[in-house]
Amino acid sequence: MRSVILFLCLLSLSLSIKAGHPNDEVKDTDPKRWKSGFVVTLKGDTISGRIKATDFLDVYYDYQRMVAFKDNNGVNQYSPYELNSFSYTDDQNGLVTLQSVSSPDGDGHVFLKIYYTGECKVYGLMITEVKNNMSQEAGYGLVRSSLFPTEKKYIQIKGGQFFQMRRIGFKKSMKEVFATCPHILAGLESKQYTYDNWQDMVRDYNSQCK
């Protein structure tokens, strides 16, 4: 019970932080998380600086909803309604770009990670689930809350609706998404395209089914 109460307090604090004014000052802590990058304004201007990256277990900071950006003018936070996109350089993944788009969940605009652009776009949406696990300590059963971040990937064709990619039912759902492209349909039927190589499917669509 104590663990659950503590987690709820942390979650409440996290939500209160996210609800702050987008230009509230952010303390310049943990320098390793500030990555070289830039933001693109709604007018299309590019401003170089440093982006505060997120990590999987951070319940206080969600840069899909509010990103912290630092330049010569100081540190500011920007919502998806105030920027077109932002990018930063990651040591493992190279240049990472998140674009402001309408949320697949229908709850306003969010910054989504871009995997592919073109007629067929692929976005990544990070969600954090809370799971309670029972553990035994000194003969007592205690509930421990754990955070499990997962990324959902969504396909969007020509600016239309979002379709989530799932391993279960992948072939059936993707045949509906790419119903107008015979090449992709044939590849799905022959198992040329599967959930494990969806990247090939997207690249082939963008090059052959425009």
VOBA-1610 file (N, C-alpha, C; in pm, whole numbers, padded with zeros to 5 digits, always signed):
BEGIN
Met+00082-00120+00000Met+00000+00000+00000Met+00086+00126+00000Arg+00195+00122+00080Arg+00284+00237+00086Arg+00346+00265-00050Ser+00381+00157-00124Ser+00441+00174-00257Ser+00342+00237-00354Val+00216+00195-00345Val+00112+00249-00433Val+00091+00397-00405Ile+00086+00434-00277Ile+00065+00573-00241Ile+00182+00659-00289Leu+00305+00606-00273Leu+00422+00680-00319Leu+00418+00701-00469Phe+00379+00596-00543Phe+00373+00609-00689Phe+00269+00712-00731Leu+00152+00711-00665Leu+00047+00806-00698Leu+00092+00949-00672Cys+00170+00968-00565Cys+00223+01101-00536Cys+00318+01147-00646Leu+00406+01053-00691Leu+00500+01086-00798Leu+00427+01118-00928Leu+00323+01039-00957Leu+00246+01062-01079Leu+00176+01197-01073Ser+00121+01231-00957Ser+00054+01360-00941Ser+00151+01474-00962Leu+00273+01460-00908Leu+00374+01562-00927Leu+00412+01574-01074Ser+00422+01459-01142Ser+00456+01460-01284Ser+00352+01536-01365Leu+00224+01511-01336Leu+00117+01578-01410Leu+00116+01728-01382Ser+00146+01765-01259Ser+00147+01906-01225Ser+00259+01979-01295Ile+00373+01910-01315Ile+00484+01969-01387Ile+00447+01990-01534Lys+00384+01888-01594Lys+00347+01897-01736Lys+00242+02004-01759Ala+00162+02034-01656Ala+00054+02130-01673Ala+00104+02273-01664Gly+00232+02295-01634Gly+00287+02428-01620Gly+00288+02502-01752His+00310+02634-01744His+00316+02715-01864His+00431+02667-01951Pro+00412+02659-02083Pro+00515+02604-02170Pro+00647+02680-02166Asn+00645+02806-02125Asn+00768+02883-02119Asn+00823+02897-01979Asp+00770+02818-01884Asp+00827+02818-01750Asp+00972+02775-01756Glu+01054+02835-01671Glu+01197+02803-01673Glu+01222+02663-01624Val+01314+02594-01687Val+01352+02459-01649Val+01493+02462-01595Lys+01516+02398-01483Lys+01649+02395-01425Lys+01742+02313-01514Asp+01862+02363-01531Asp+01962+02298-01616Asp+02034+02190-01535Thr+01969+02074-01522Thr+02026+01964-01445Thr+02060+01849-01538Asp+02146+01759-01489Asp+02186+01640-01563Asp+02234+01676-01704Pro+02353+01736-01715Pro+02404+01783-01846Pro+02409+01673-01952Lys+02427+01546-01915Lys+02438+01439-02013Lys+02310+01422-02093Arg+02199+01466-02040Arg+02071+01448-02110Arg+02043+01559-02209Trp+02123+01664-02209Trp+02106+01773-02305Trp+02186+01741-02430Lys+02116+01719-02540Lys+02179+01676-02665Lys+02180+01791-02766Ser+02284+01794-02848Ser+02291+01893-02955Ser+02173+01872-03050Gly+02108+01981-03087Gly+01993+01967-03176Gly+01938+02101-03219Phe+01812+02099-03259Phe+01748+02222-03305Phe+01597+02206-03301Val+01529+02319-03303Val+01383+02320-03313Val+01345+02389-03443Val+01230+02352-03498Val+01175+02417-03616Val+01045+02484-03574Thr+01039+02616-03588Thr+00923+02691-03544Thr+00805+02671-03639Leu+00690+02723-03599Leu+00571+02714-03683Leu+00588+02791-03813Lys+00680+02891-03813Lys+00706+02969-03934Lys+00810+02902-04024Gly+00868+02790-03976Gly+00968+02720-04055Gly+01111+02759-04024Asp+01132+02846-03925Asp+01268+02885-03887Asp+01334+02775-03805Thr+01462+02753-03827Thr+01539+02654-03752Thr+01630+02725-03653Ile+01621+02685-03526Ile+01701+02745-03420Ile+01784+02636-03355Ser+01914+02651-03357Ser+02003+02551-03301Ser+02020+02571-03150Gly+02045+02461-03081Gly+02065+02466-02938Gly+02084+02327-02883Arg+02024+02302-02768Arg+02034+02170-02707Arg+01895+02126-02661Ile+01865+01998-02685Ile+01737+01938-02649Ile+01756+01850-02527Lys+01664+01860-02432Lys+01669+01769-02318Lys+01602+01639-02358Ala+01680+01532-02364Ala+01627+01401-02403Ala+01559+01336-02283Thr+01476+01240-02311Thr+01406+01167-02206Thr+01470+01030-02187Asp+01436+00966-02078Asp+01478+00827-02060Asp+01356+00744-02023Phe+01370+00612-02028Phe+01255+00523-02017Phe+01186+00529-01882Leu+01259+00562-01775Leu+01200+00554-01642Leu+01174+00691-01582Asp+01166+00794-01664Asp+01145+00929-01614Asp+00996+00963-01615Val+00935+00967-01496Val+00792+00997-01487Val+00767+01147-01478Tyr+00876+01225-01468Tyr+00859+01369-01452Tyr+00865+01446-01583Tyr+00918+01383-01687Tyr+00946+01457-01809Tyr+00905+01373-01930Asp+00815+01427-02010Asp+00767+01359-02129Asp+00779+01456-02246Tyr+00885+01440-02327Tyr+00905+01538-02433Tyr+00811+01517-02550Gln+00720+01423-02541Gln+00614+01413-02641Gln+00506+01518-02614Arg+00501+01567-02491Arg+00400+01666-02453Arg+00460+01805-02430Met+00584+01811-02390Met+00649+01938-02360Met+00800+01918-02366Val+00865+01981-02462Val+01009+01960-02478Val+01086+02079-02422Ala+01197+02051-02356Ala+01283+02156-02303Ala+01395+02184-02404Phe+01414+02311-02435Phe+01512+02354-02535Phe+01598+02464-02476Lys+01730+02455-02500Lys+01825+02552-02444Lys+01907+02613-02555Asp+01912+02745-02557Asp+02000+02815-02650Asp+02059+02935-02578Asn+02108+03034-02653Asn+02170+03150-02591Asn+02073+03235-02511Asn+01943+03215-02534Asn+01841+03291-02462Asn+01796+03222-02334Gly+01856+03107-02302Gly+01818+03036-02181Gly+01744+02908-02213Val+01669+02859-02115Val+01596+02733-02127Val+01446+02761-02127Asn+01376+02705-02223Asn+01231+02719-02232Asn+01168+02585-02264Gln+01041+02571-02233Gln+00965+02453-02270Gln+00864+02489-02379Tyr+00846+02397-02473Tyr+00755+02421-02583Tyr+00660+02303-02598Ser+00534+02334-02621Ser+00433+02231-02644Ser+00426+02201-02792Pro+00357+02093-02830Pro+00342+02060-02973Pro+00263+02165-03051Tyr+00196+02255-02981Tyr+00122+02361-03049Tyr+00212+02480-03082Glu+00337+02477-03032Glu+00426+02591-03050Glu+00544+02564-03143Leu+00564+02438-03180Leu+00674+02402-03269Leu+00624+02310-03379Asn+00694+02313-03492Asn+00667+02217-03598Asn+00733+02083-03567Ser+00858+02090-03518Ser+00932+01968-03485Ser+01055+02004-03404Phe+01122+01902-03353Phe+01254+01922-03294Phe+01338+01798-03320Ser+01470+01817-03323Ser+01562+01708-03352Ser+01682+01717-03259Tyr+01741+01602-03230Tyr+01864+01601-03151Tyr+01949+01482-03195Thr+02077+01490-03166Thr+02170+01385-03203Thr+02191+01291-03086Asp+02159+01165-03109Asp+02173+01061-03006Asp+02295+00976-03039Asp+02371+00939-02937Asp+02494+00863-02958Asp+02469+00729-03027Gln+02355+00666-03000Gln+02327+00533-03055Gln+02245+00538-03183Asn+02151+00631-03192Asn+02056+00632-03303Asn+02078+00743-03404Gly+02181+00824-03386Gly+02203+00934-03479Gly+02102+01045-03457Leu+02057+01106-03566Leu+01963+01216-03556Leu+01822+01163-03529Val+01762+01209-03421Val+01627+01170-03383Val+01536+01291-03400Thr+01426+01274-03472Thr+01333+01384-03498Thr+01194+01350-03448Leu+01132+01444-03378Leu+00994+01430-03335Leu+00914+01545-03394Gln+00802+01512-03456Gln+00719+01610-03525Gln+00588+01629-03452Ser+00538+01751-03455Ser+00408+01781-03394Ser+00297+01734-03487Val+00217+01639-03440Val+00104+01588-03519Val-00013+01563-03425Ser-00129+01545-03484Ser-00247+01510-03406Ser-00229+01372-03346Ser-00255+01358-03217Ser-00231+01232-03148Ser-00317+01119-03204Pro-00257+01001-03225Pro-00337+00885-03267Pro-00444+00848-03166Asp-00424+00888-03040Asp-00522+00859-02936Asp-00634+00963-02930Gly-00625+01067-03014Gly-00730+01167-03019Gly-00733+01261-02902Asp-00619+01284-02836Asp-00617+01373-02721Asp-00524+01492-02745Gly-00544+01561-02857Gly-00466+01679-02887Gly-00342+01649-02969His-00252+01745-02976His-00128+01729-03051His-00017+01677-02960Val+00070+01598-03019Val+00187+01545-02947Val+00306+01546-03042Phe+00425+01539-02984Phe+00546+01518-03064Phe+00566+01369-03082Leu+00564+01321-03205Leu+00585+01179-03233Leu+00717+01159-03306Lys+00786+01052-03270Lys+00914+01021-03333Lys+00890+00978-03478Ile+00967+01034-03569Ile+00954+01002-03711Ile+01049+00890-03749Tyr+00994+00782-03805Tyr+01076+00674-03857Tyr+01087+00681-04009Tyr+00977+00714-04076Tyr+00979+00726-04222Tyr+00888+00841-04263Thr+00930+00913-04366Thr+00847+01017-04425Thr+00816+00979-04568Gly+00727+01054-04631Gly+00686+01024-04767Gly+00535+01005-04772Glu+00489+00939-04878Glu+00345+00911-04888Glu+00300+00824-04771Cys+00388+00733-04730Cys+00361+00648-04613Cys+00456+00691-04502Lys+00400+00738-04394Lys+00479+00781-04279Lys+00465+00680-04166Val+00570+00670-04085Val+00566+00585-03967Val+00610+00668-03848Tyr+00528+00667-03743Tyr+00555+00743-03622Tyr+00565+00648-03502Gly+00637+00694-03402Gly+00647+00619-03278Gly+00590+00698-03163Leu+00504+00635-03084Leu+00442+00697-02966Leu+00481+00615-02843Met+00550+00679-02750Met+00593+00610-02629Met+00485+00619-02522Ile+00451+00505-02464Ile+00356+00503-02354Ile+00421+00431-02236Thr+00378+00467-02116Thr+00431+00406-01995Thr+00318+00340-01918Glu+00327+00211-01903Glu+00226+00136-01830Glu+00273+00110-01688Val+00178+00103-01597Val+00207+00076-01457Val+00161-00065-01423Lys+00252-00144-01373Lys+00218-00282-01335Lys+00253-00304-01189Asn+00159-00365-01118Asn+00179-00395-00977Asn+00223-00540-00961Asn+00332-00562-00889Asn+00385-00696-00866Asn+00387-00726-00717Met+00351-00848-00684Met+00356-00892-00545Met+00496-00941-00511Ser+00546-00901-00397Ser+00676-00949-00351Ser+00667-00984-00204Gln+00753-01073-00161Gln+00754-01117-00022Gln+00877-01060+00048Glu+00853-00982+00152Glu+00961-00927+00232Glu+00927-00947+00380Ala+01014-01017+00448Ala+00996-01044+00591Ala+00860-01107+00619Gly+00816-01193+00524Gly+00691-01264+00546Gly+00566-01186+00510Tyr+00581-01065+00460Tyr+00465-00984+00426Tyr+00453-00973+00274Gly+00331-00978+00226Gly+00308-00959+00084Gly+00296-00811+00053Leu+00388-00758-00027Leu+00389-00617-00060Leu+00364-00599-00209Val+00296-00490-00242Val+00270-00458-00382Val+00371-00354-00426Arg+00446-00388-00530Arg+00543-00295-00585Arg+00497-00250-00723Ser+00499-00119-00746Ser+00459-00064-00874Ser+00582-00044-00961Ser+00574-00091-01085Ser+00685-00077-01178Ser+00637-00008-01305Leu+00726+00068-01366Leu+00696+00138-01490Leu+00752+00058-01607Phe+00667+00034-01708Phe+00709-00041-01825Phe+00683+00043-01950Pro+00786+00111-02000Pro+00768+00191-02121Pro+00767+00103-02246Thr+00676+00132-02335Thr+00670+00062-02463Thr+00640+00164-02572Glu+00681+00131-02694Glu+00657+00222-02805Glu+00558+00160-02902Lys+00454+00235-02933Lys+00359+00195-03036Lys+00399+00263-03167Lys+00396+00187-03275Lys+00428+00244-03405Lys+00301+00255-03488Tyr+00285+00369-03553Tyr+00166+00397-03632Tyr+00203+00429-03776Ile+00123+00377-03868Ile+00137+00407-04011Ile+00031+00508-04051Gln+00070+00603-04134Gln-00023+00701-04188Gln-00001+00713-04338Ile-00106+00693-04414Ile-00098+00700-04560Ile-00155+00832-04608Lys-00070+00911-04676Lys-00113+01036-04739Lys-00192+01126-04644Gly-00146+01138-04522Gly-00208+01228-04427Gly-00342+01181-04373Gly-00375+01054-04396Gly-00503+01001-04348Gly-00497+00958-04203Gln-00582+00865-04167Gln-00589+00821-04029Gln-00468+00735-03993Phe-00448+00718-03863Phe-00337+00637-03813Phe-00380+00492-03798Phe-00287+00401-03831Phe-00310+00258-03811Phe-00194+00204-03728Gln-00225+00142-03617Gln-00119+00088-03533Gln-00069-00044-03590Met+00062-00060-03591Met+00121-00186-03633Met+00130-00280-03514Arg+00073-00399-03529Arg+00077-00500-03424Arg+00128-00631-03483Arg+00200-00704-03403Arg+00250-00834-03449Arg+00133-00929-03476Ile+00039-00933-03382Ile-00078-01020-03399Ile-00173-00957-03502Gly-00206-01030-03604Gly-00295-00980-03708Gly-00229-00883-03804Phe-00095-00887-03812Phe-00022-00792-03896Phe-00064-00802-04043Lys-00066-00922-04096Lys-00097-00940-04238Lys-00236-00886-04271Lys-00334-00922-04192Lys-00471-00880-04219Lys-00486-00729-04211Ser-00431-00669-04107Ser-00446-00524-04089Ser-00370-00446-04195Met-00252-00493-04233Met-00175-00421-04334Met-00235-00435-04473Lys-00304-00543-04500Lys-00373-00557-04628Lys-00485-00454-04639Glu-00544-00417-04528Glu-00645-00312-04528Glu-00582-00175-04548Val-00467-00153-04484Val-00398-00024-04496Val-00349-00001-04638Phe-00291-00106-04701Phe-00230-00092-04834Phe-00319-00154-04942Ala-00447-00142-04926Ala-00542-00206-05016Ala-00530-00157-05161Thr-00477-00036-05182Thr-00469+00020-05317Thr-00335-00008-05384Cys-00248-00084-05319Cys-00115-00109-05376Cys-00097-00259-05399Pro-00117-00308-05522Pro-00106-00452-05551Pro+00031-00510-05513His+00137-00432-05530His+00270-00483-05499His+00282-00519-05351Ile+00234-00434-05264Ile+00242-00461-05120Ile+00149-00575-05082Leu+00032-00579-05142Leu-00063-00687-05113Leu-00002-00823-05149Ala+00065-00829-05264Ala+00128-00954-05305Ala+00240-00993-05209Gly+00316-00895-05164Gly+00424-00922-05071Gly+00374-00969-04935Leu+00262-00916-04892Leu+00203-00961-04766Leu+00152-01104-04780Glu+00091-01133-04893Glu+00036-01267-04914Glu+00146-01373-04921Ser+00259-01337-04982Ser+00370-01432-04996Ser+00462-01434-04874Lys+00430-01350-04774Lys+00510-01336-04652Lys+00646-01273-04677Gln+00655-01200-04789Gln+00774-01119-04813Gln+00784-01009-04709Tyr+00666-00959-04670Tyr+00660-00856-04567Tyr+00595-00914-04441Thr+00664-00900-04331Thr+00612-00945-04202Thr+00634-00834-04100Tyr+00589-00858-03980Tyr+00608-00759-03873Tyr+00756-00734-03848Asp+00838-00835-03870Asp+00981-00822-03840Asp+01057-00743-03946Asn+00998-00722-04064Asn+01067-00641-04166Asn+00971-00538-04226Trp+00888-00479-04140Trp+00791-00380-04187Trp+00860-00262-04256Gln+00987-00238-04222Gln+01060-00128-04285Gln+01067-00147-04437Asp+01089-00270-04483Asp+01094-00298-04627Asp+00960-00265-04693Met+00853-00300-04624Met+00720-00274-04677Met+00696-00125-04697Val+00735-00045-04598Val+00715+00100-04606Val+00802+00161-04715Arg+00928+00120-04722Arg+01018+00173-04826Arg+00968+00137-04966Asp+00922+00015-04984Asp+00873-00027-05115Asp+00746+00049-05154Tyr+00660+00074-05056Tyr+00539+00150-05087Tyr+00578+00290-05134Asn+00667+00354-05062Asn+00704+00492-05097Asn+00776+00503-05230Ser+00838+00394-05273Ser+00912+00400-05400Ser+00831+00345-05519Gln+00730+00262-05492Gln+00659+00195-05602Gln+00510+00220-05606Cys+00453+00274-05501Cys+00305+00284-05498Cys+00258+00426-05473Lys+00329+00524-05523Lys+00289+00663-05504Lys+00163+00695-05583
//
